[in-house]
Amino acid sequence: MTTESFKEKIKGVGGNASYEAKARIFREQLEAKIPASLRLAPALLEDPPLDVTHIPETCGLLTPQELAITELDATAVCQKIAGGELTAVEAVTAFGKRAAIAHQLTACLMDFFLDEGIKQAQQLDEYFRNEGKVIGPLHGLPISIKGMLPINGTVGSAGFLANIETSTEDCDMIRILRSLGAVFYVKTNQPQSLMHLESKSTYGRVLNPHNTNLTAGGSSGGESALVAMKGSCIGVGTDGGGSIRCPSAHCGIYGFRPSCRTTPLHGVLWYQPGQDGFYSSAGPMCRSARDMRLFLEAVLGANPALLDPDALPIPLQVPDLTQKKLRVGIMMHDGVVMPHPPMIRALKMAKAKLEASSEVEVVDYTPYDHDRGYSIVRELYYEDGGATVRRILTESGEEMLPLTEWVISPPHVRDHDAAQVWKLRDERDAFRREYSDHWWSQNVDVVLCPPFPGTASRHDTAKYWGYTAIWNLLDYPGTAFPSGFVADPTIDVYQEPLSPTSAADEYNISLYEAAIFKGAPVSLQIVSRIFNDGLVLAAQEVIERIIKS
């Protein structure tokens, strides 16, 4: 290891003696659920390589059939189960065993209940044998679930030790997925406060499987690490500031943030109930572009508005882009923070490929006052000045992590009275209208841009969310997807000294040392206007095909 030991790197949140005693219980309960037959050799965990993605294939704990199953994406799993080539039990067993291995290397889980998943799968297999058909479009599909989405009988959390619970009922998303035939077997790790682009909690710090000196992202970092390790072919994350797109980008997988209130969130664990200055949405994190469509077609096809009164009855409409030339705006940077060299290289190569294609029209996209928009959404996150977060931590004795302190501190965060809340939301609405007018003036269908100002960041350094949070403020749907490139320290270097354009830019520049990011996936982001979710899906398929040709 170049800096700290693996044991120190993966260590969870600390606190006072009372906190440590409770935290130890939760950690030990999780570890006890992982069978001895799936435990990695202690010597391997003393000093594993920085890239741990291949360990499940070489550790000897999975059969050749299980390894083959875990190579499948979600669409292929569903197809094989529906075709009688694979059973639900075989699928969940393979992914569950690989998830147990992945957790030991990345701290990606907060609950493991494979036995329950197998029982559920057995019922689905019996139904298939008796009826000769599947129960729904996700019949037998193992799906991993972010910790804040309750599943009856499993451990969940709203981001702090103080609100870890064993859930007594399913949230609406789980109820819908269950009705569609999905099988549940793990809950995934997430950060303190649920408001980091990093994931460190009572259960440990989630490590990036491609380079464990880097973060897997957050707040759905357990999901991204698990999917990257192939311990899941598809999972559910949530995104209020980048929490699906950022970790998906960092780990080189696919992630989709739907327009808010199109997918169900009722029953999700959260510590600021009633705070609606901003909305989150729940969406898929997966191994392929077609899996994003599979998930959204299934969930939205179930019409969540019939169950969740806050959900909007808006069907997914994916346009046929063979009848129209897609107009793509390229945003190389947001005018606030210049991305690191690997991201710039990927964007330039993508732009060149798109410009050479006859399928799309490419224009330069000019961002509109992203600094002001980012300031507004940062203030909306904690309208009480962070008082609730401080109270929860004080009551439990849990230490406040540096990124928690950063996200609730001035100048972006302050306490508001009712009149100040109204004023802030008026500023939000005014900005949305200004941006909408600006978007139309740019004459684009979608924008291709960075999902983060670089590849995965070093631990505890992710302090600029502007490349994702701006779209949360506007409620523009978006997807992150792998560009096909990884960071290469021999070419990803600054060509000349830079002049920072902002304090955030200066900080971002200071973080970059090419060798540290070697092998990190480089991902891109596509966004479009609110409720254009289907257009984003269709555009992503076209753009990815062109840039990888």
C-alpha positions in Angstrom: 0.0 0.0 0.0 1.2 3.4 -0.9 -0.2 5.4 2.1 -2.3 3.5 4.6 -3.1 -0.1 5.3 -6.1 -1.8 3.8 -7.6 -2.2 7.2 -7.3 1.5 7.9 -8.6 2.5 4.5 -11.8 0.4 4.8 -12.5 1.5 8.4 -15.9 2.9 9.3 -17.0 6.0 11.2 -15.8 6.3 14.8 -17.2 8.1 17.8 -17.3 8.1 21.6 -17.4 4.9 23.7 -21.2 4.6 23.6 -21.2 4.9 19.9 -18.4 2.5 19.4 -20.1 -0.2 21.5 -23.3 0.1 19.4 -21.4 0.3 16.1 -19.5 -2.8 16.9 -22.7 -4.7 17.3 -24.0 -3.7 13.9 -20.7 -4.5 12.2 -20.5 -7.9 13.9 -24.1 -8.7 13.0 -23.3 -8.1 9.3 -20.1 -10.1 9.4 -21.8 -13.0 11.1 -24.2 -13.2 8.1 -21.4 -14.0 5.7 -20.8 -17.8 5.7 -17.4 -19.1 6.5 -17.3 -20.8 3.2 -17.3 -17.4 1.4 -14.6 -15.8 3.5 -11.4 -14.7 1.7 -8.0 -15.8 3.0 -6.8 -13.5 5.8 -3.5 -13.1 4.0 -5.3 -11.7 1.0 -7.1 -9.1 3.1 -3.9 -7.9 4.7 -2.6 -6.3 1.5 -4.8 -6.8 -1.5 -3.9 -5.2 -4.8 -5.3 -1.7 -5.6 -7.5 -3.2 -8.4 -9.6 -5.9 -6.7 -12.1 -6.5 -9.5 -10.5 -9.8 -10.6 -10.3 -11.4 -7.1 -13.7 -13.0 -7.2 -12.6 -14.9 -10.4 -9.3 -16.1 -8.9 -10.1 -16.7 -5.2 -11.6 -20.2 -5.8 -14.9 -19.5 -3.9 -17.1 -19.5 -7.0 -17.9 -22.3 -9.4 -17.4 -21.9 -13.1 -21.2 -21.8 -13.5 -21.5 -19.1 -10.9 -18.8 -17.0 -12.5 -20.6 -17.4 -15.9 -23.9 -16.2 -14.3 -22.3 -13.2 -12.7 -21.0 -12.1 -16.1 -24.5 -11.6 -17.3 -26.3 -8.2 -17.3 -29.8 -7.9 -15.9 -31.5 -8.2 -19.3 -29.7 -11.5 -20.1 -30.6 -12.9 -16.6 -34.3 -12.1 -17.2 -34.1 -13.6 -20.7 -32.5 -16.8 -19.5 -34.9 -17.3 -16.6 -37.9 -16.7 -18.9 -36.5 -19.1 -21.4 -35.9 -21.9 -18.8 -32.1 -21.8 -19.2 -31.5 -20.4 -15.7 -33.4 -20.7 -12.5 -34.0 -17.8 -10.1 -32.3 -19.8 -7.3 -29.2 -20.2 -9.5 -29.1 -16.5 -10.3 -29.5 -15.2 -6.7 -27.1 -17.8 -5.3 -24.4 -16.8 -7.8 -24.8 -13.0 -7.3 -25.2 -13.4 -3.5 -22.0 -15.4 -3.1 -20.1 -12.9 -5.3 -21.6 -10.0 -3.2 -20.2 -11.6 0.0 -16.7 -11.6 -1.6 -17.1 -8.0 -2.9 -18.0 -6.8 0.5 -14.8 -8.1 2.1 -12.8 -6.1 -0.4 -14.9 -2.9 -0.7 -17.2 -2.6 2.4 -20.1 -2.3 0.0 -22.9 -3.9 2.1 -24.9 -3.0 5.2 -27.0 -6.2 5.2 -26.7 -9.6 3.7 -29.7 -12.0 3.6 -29.1 -14.5 0.8 -31.1 -17.2 2.5 -34.2 -15.0 2.3 -33.4 -14.3 -1.3 -33.2 -18.0 -2.1 -36.5 -18.6 -0.4 -38.1 -15.9 -2.6 -36.4 -17.4 -5.7 -37.7 -20.9 -4.9 -41.2 -19.6 -4.9 -40.7 -17.9 -8.2 -39.2 -21.1 -9.7 -42.1 -23.1 -8.5 -44.5 -20.7 -10.1 -42.6 -20.9 -13.4 -42.7 -24.7 -13.3 -46.4 -24.9 -12.5 -47.7 -22.1 -14.7 -45.1 -22.2 -17.5 -44.7 -18.4 -17.5 -43.0 -15.6 -15.5 -44.8 -13.6 -12.9 -43.6 -10.3 -14.4 -40.8 -8.7 -16.5 -38.3 -8.9 -13.7 -39.1 -12.5 -12.7 -36.2 -14.0 -10.7 -33.9 -11.0 -11.2 -31.6 -10.4 -8.2 -31.6 -6.7 -7.4 -29.4 -5.0 -4.8 -30.9 -2.1 -2.8 -29.4 1.0 -1.3 -29.6 1.1 2.5 -32.2 3.9 2.7 -34.9 1.9 0.9 -36.7 -0.3 3.4 -37.2 -4.0 2.8 -39.3 -5.8 5.4 -37.1 -7.6 7.8 -33.8 -6.1 6.7 -31.5 -3.5 8.1 -31.9 0.1 6.8 -30.6 3.5 7.7 -31.1 7.2 7.0 -27.4 7.8 7.1 -26.5 7.7 10.8 -26.0 5.1 13.5 -28.9 6.7 15.4 -31.4 5.7 12.7 -30.3 2.2 11.8 -33.4 0.0 12.0 -34.8 -3.3 11.0 -37.6 -2.4 8.7 -41.1 -3.7 9.3 -42.5 -3.1 5.8 -41.4 -2.5 2.2 -41.2 1.0 0.8 -43.2 1.5 -2.4 -40.3 0.9 -4.7 -39.7 -2.5 -3.2 -43.4 -3.3 -3.3 -43.5 -2.6 -7.0 -40.2 -4.5 -7.8 -41.4 -7.4 -5.8 -44.7 -7.5 -7.8 -42.7 -7.5 -11.0 -40.7 -10.6 -9.8 -37.5 -9.1 -8.4 -35.5 -11.0 -5.8 -33.7 -9.2 -2.9 -30.6 -10.4 -1.2 -28.4 -7.5 0.0 -28.7 -3.9 1.1 -25.8 -1.6 0.2 -23.7 0.9 2.1 -24.1 4.7 2.0 -22.4 7.7 3.7 -23.0 9.5 6.9 -25.8 12.1 6.3 -26.5 10.5 2.8 -25.1 13.8 1.4 -21.5 12.9 0.3 -20.1 12.0 -3.0 -18.2 9.4 -1.0 -19.6 6.5 1.1 -18.3 6.0 4.6 -20.6 4.9 7.4 -20.8 2.8 10.6 -20.3 -0.2 8.3 -17.0 1.0 6.8 -15.7 3.1 3.9 -16.7 1.9 0.5 -13.6 1.5 -1.8 -13.4 1.8 -5.5 -12.8 -1.7 -6.9 -10.7 -0.4 -9.7 -8.4 1.5 -7.4 -9.0 1.2 -3.7 -7.1 4.5 -3.0 -10.1 6.2 -4.6 -13.7 6.5 -3.6 -16.5 4.5 -5.1 -18.6 7.8 -4.9 -21.7 8.5 -3.1 -24.2 8.5 -1.8 -25.0 5.2 -3.6 -21.4 4.1 -3.4 -22.2 0.7 -2.0 -24.3 0.0 -5.1 -21.6 1.2 -7.6 -18.9 -0.9 -5.9 -21.1 -4.0 -5.8 -22.1 -3.7 -9.4 -18.6 -3.1 -10.5 -17.5 -6.2 -8.6 -20.3 -8.1 -10.4 -21.9 -9.0 -7.0 -25.0 -7.5 -8.6 -26.1 -7.0 -12.2 -28.5 -4.2 -11.2 -29.3 -2.2 -8.1 -31.4 0.7 -7.0 -29.8 4.0 -6.0 -31.2 7.5 -5.2 -30.0 10.8 -6.5 -30.5 14.3 -5.0 -27.2 15.8 -5.9 -25.4 13.3 -8.1 -25.8 10.1 -5.9 -26.6 7.8 -8.8 -24.5 9.4 -11.6 -21.4 10.2 -9.6 -20.8 6.7 -8.1 -21.8 5.1 -11.4 -19.2 7.2 -13.2 -16.5 6.5 -10.6 -16.9 2.7 -10.9 -17.4 2.6 -14.7 -21.0 1.3 -14.7 -24.3 2.7 -16.0 -26.6 4.9 -13.8 -29.8 6.8 -14.5 -31.4 9.6 -12.5 -35.0 9.9 -13.6 -37.0 13.1 -13.4 -38.3 13.5 -9.9 -41.6 12.0 -8.8 -41.7 9.6 -11.8 -40.3 6.7 -9.7 -41.7 6.0 -6.2 -39.9 7.3 -3.1 -42.7 6.9 -0.5 -41.4 5.1 2.6 -37.7 5.9 2.0 -35.7 6.6 5.1 -34.8 10.2 5.5 -34.0 12.5 8.5 -35.5 15.7 7.1 -39.1 14.6 6.6 -41.2 17.4 5.0 -38.2 19.2 3.6 -39.2 19.7 -0.1 -36.9 22.5 -1.3 -35.4 19.8 -3.5 -36.4 16.3 -4.5 -34.5 13.1 -5.0 -35.4 10.3 -7.4 -34.7 6.6 -7.4 -33.2 4.9 -10.4 -31.1 2.0 -11.7 -27.4 1.4 -11.4 -26.3 -1.5 -13.7 -24.0 -3.2 -16.1 -25.4 -2.1 -19.5 -27.4 0.6 -21.2 -30.2 -1.8 -22.0 -30.6 -2.6 -18.3 -31.5 1.0 -17.6 -34.3 0.8 -20.1 -35.4 -2.6 -18.7 -35.7 -1.2 -15.2 -37.5 2.0 -16.2 -39.9 0.3 -18.5 -40.8 -2.2 -15.8 -41.2 0.2 -12.9 -42.9 3.0 -14.8 -45.0 0.4 -16.6 -46.4 -0.5 -13.2 -47.8 3.1 -12.9 -46.3 4.0 -9.5 -48.8 6.8 -9.1 -51.5 4.2 -8.3 -49.5 3.4 -5.1 -47.5 6.5 -4.3 -49.7 9.7 -4.2 -46.6 11.9 -4.8 -45.7 10.1 -8.0 -46.6 11.5 -11.3 -48.4 9.3 -13.9 -45.9 10.0 -16.7 -45.2 7.0 -18.9 -41.7 6.4 -20.4 -41.6 7.4 -24.0 -38.4 6.4 -25.9 -38.3 8.2 -29.2 -37.1 6.6 -32.5 -34.0 8.6 -33.3 -33.6 6.9 -36.7 -36.3 9.4 -37.9 -34.5 12.5 -36.5 -30.9 13.7 -36.4 -30.0 14.1 -32.7 -28.6 17.6 -31.8 -25.9 17.1 -29.1 -24.5 20.0 -27.2 -21.0 19.4 -25.8 -20.2 21.1 -22.5 -16.4 20.7 -21.8 -16.6 22.5 -18.5 -19.2 24.4 -16.5 -17.4 27.7 -16.2 -16.6 27.1 -12.6 -14.3 24.1 -12.3 -12.2 22.7 -15.1 -12.2 18.9 -15.2 -9.0 16.9 -14.8 -7.0 15.8 -17.9 -8.6 12.3 -18.2 -12.1 13.8 -18.4 -11.0 16.4 -20.9 -9.4 13.7 -23.1 -12.5 11.6 -23.0 -14.7 14.5 -23.9 -12.5 15.7 -26.8 -12.3 12.1 -28.2 -16.1 11.8 -27.9 -16.7 15.1 -29.6 -14.4 14.2 -32.5 -16.2 10.9 -33.0 -19.6 12.5 -32.9 -18.6 15.3 -35.3 -17.4 12.6 -37.8 -20.8 10.9 -37.6 -23.7 11.6 -39.9 -26.2 10.5 -37.3 -25.9 13.5 -35.0 -25.3 17.2 -35.2 -22.8 18.6 -32.7 -22.7 22.1 -31.2 -20.8 23.7 -28.3 -23.1 24.1 -25.3 -22.6 27.3 -23.2 -23.5 26.8 -19.5 -25.7 29.3 -17.9 -24.6 30.7 -14.5 -23.8 27.3 -13.0 -22.1 28.9 -10.1 -25.3 30.7 -9.0 -27.4 27.5 -9.5 -25.0 25.4 -7.5 -25.1 27.9 -4.7 -28.9 27.8 -4.6 -29.1 24.0 -4.5 -26.4 23.8 -1.8 -28.5 26.2 0.4 -31.7 24.2 -0.3 -30.2 21.0 1.0 -30.1 22.3 4.6 -32.6 25.1 5.2 -32.1 24.6 9.0 -28.4 25.4 8.7 -27.5 21.8 9.4 -29.0 21.8 12.9 -30.7 18.5 12.4 -27.5 16.8 11.4 -25.6 18.2 14.4 -28.3 17.1 16.8 -28.4 13.5 15.5 -24.6 13.2 15.7 -24.5 14.7 19.2 -27.2 12.5 20.6 -25.5 9.3 19.4 -21.9 10.3 20.0 -21.0 9.6 16.3 -18.1 11.7 15.0 -18.8 14.2 12.3 -16.9 13.3 9.2 -15.1 16.1 7.3 -17.4 15.9 4.3 -20.4 16.2 6.6 -18.9 19.3 8.2 -18.3 20.7 4.7 -21.7 20.0 3.4 -23.6 21.7 6.3 -21.2 24.7 6.8 -21.3 28.3 5.5 -21.2 30.1 3.2 -23.7 27.9 1.3 -25.6 26.7 4.3 -27.4 28.8 6.9 -30.6 28.7 9.0 -33.8 30.2 7.6 -37.0 31.5 9.0 -40.2 31.0 7.0 -39.8 34.2 5.0 -36.3 33.3 4.1 -37.3 29.8 3.0 -39.9 31.4 0.7 -37.3 33.8 -0.7 -34.9 31.0 -1.4 -37.4 28.9 -3.2 -38.4 31.9 -5.3 -34.8 32.2 -6.3 -34.8 28.5 -7.2 -37.9 28.9 -9.4 -36.6 32.1 -11.0 -33.3 30.3 -11.9 -35.2 27.3 -13.3 -37.1 29.6 -15.7 -33.9 31.5 -16.7 -32.2 28.2 -17.4 -35.1 26.9 -19.4 -35.0 29.9 -21.6 -31.3 29.5 -22.0 -31.6 25.8 -23.0 -34.0 26.7 -25.7 -31.7 29.4 -27.0 -28.9 26.7 -27.4 -31.1 24.6 -29.6 -30.0 21.2 -28.3 -31.8 17.9 -27.6 -29.3 16.7 -25.1 -26.0 17.8 -23.5 -23.0 15.6 -23.2 -20.8 16.7 -20.3 -18.7 15.5 -17.3 -20.5 13.8 -14.4 -17.7 15.0 -12.1 -14.6 17.2 -12.4 -12.4 14.2 -12.9 -12.4 10.5 -12.4 -13.1 9.0 -9.0 -11.6 11.3 -6.3 -9.2 10.5 -3.5 -11.0 9.7 -0.2 -12.5 12.7 1.7 -11.9 15.2 -1.1 -15.2 15.3 -3.1 -16.1 18.9 -2.5 -17.6 20.0 -5.8 -20.9 18.6 -7.0 -21.6 21.2 -9.6 -21.5 18.8 -12.6 -24.5 16.8 -11.2 -26.2 19.0 -8.6 -27.0 21.7 -11.2 -29.2 19.2 -13.0 -30.9 18.2 -9.8 -31.8 21.8 -9.2 -33.4 22.0 -12.7 -34.8 18.4 -12.4 -33.3 17.4 -15.7 -32.9 13.6 -16.1 -29.5 12.3 -16.8 -27.4 9.2 -17.2 -23.7 8.4 -16.5 -22.0 5.8 -18.6 -18.4 4.5 -19.2 -16.6 6.3 -22.0 -14.4 3.2 -22.7 -11.3 5.0 -21.4 -9.4 4.8 -18.2 -7.0 7.3 -16.7 -3.5 7.0 -18.1 -0.7 8.9 -16.2 1.5 8.9 -19.3 -0.8 11.1 -21.3 -3.3 12.6 -18.8 -1.2 15.5 -17.6 -1.7 19.2 -17.6 0.0 20.5 -20.7 0.7 24.0 -19.3 0.3 25.8 -15.9 -3.3 26.6 -15.2 -4.9 29.8 -13.9 -7.7 28.9 -11.5 -11.0 30.6 -12.3 -12.5 30.1 -8.8 -11.6 28.8 -5.3 -13.3 25.5 -6.2 -11.2 25.3 -9.4 -8.0 25.9 -7.5 -8.9 23.2 -5.0 -9.7 20.7 -7.8 -6.4 21.4 -9.6 -4.5 20.8 -6.3 -6.0 17.3 -6.1 -4.6 16.0 -9.4 -1.5 13.9 -9.5 -1.7 11.7 -12.6 -0.2 8.6 -11.1 -2.7 8.4 -8.3 -5.7 8.0 -10.7 -4.1 5.2 -12.9 -6.7 2.8 -14.1 -9.7 4.8 -12.9 -12.7 4.6 -15.3 -13.5 7.8 -17.2 -17.3 8.3 -17.6 -19.5 10.8 -19.3 -23.0 12.2 -18.6 -26.0 13.0 -20.8 -28.8 15.2 -19.7 -32.0 16.7 -21.2 -35.0 18.7 -20.1 -37.4 17.6 -17.4 -39.5 14.5 -18.3 -37.3 13.8 -21.4 -36.2 10.6 -19.7 -36.9 8.5 -22.8 -34.9 10.9 -25.0 -31.9 10.6 -22.6 -32.1 6.8 -22.9 -32.3 6.8 -26.7 -29.6 9.5 -27.0 -27.2 7.5 -24.7 -27.5 4.4 -26.9 -26.7 6.4 -30.0 -23.9 8.4 -28.5 -22.2 5.4 -26.8 -22.4 3.4 -30.0 -20.7 6.2 -32.0 -18.0 7.0 -29.5 -17.0 3.4 -29.0 -17.0 2.5 -32.7 
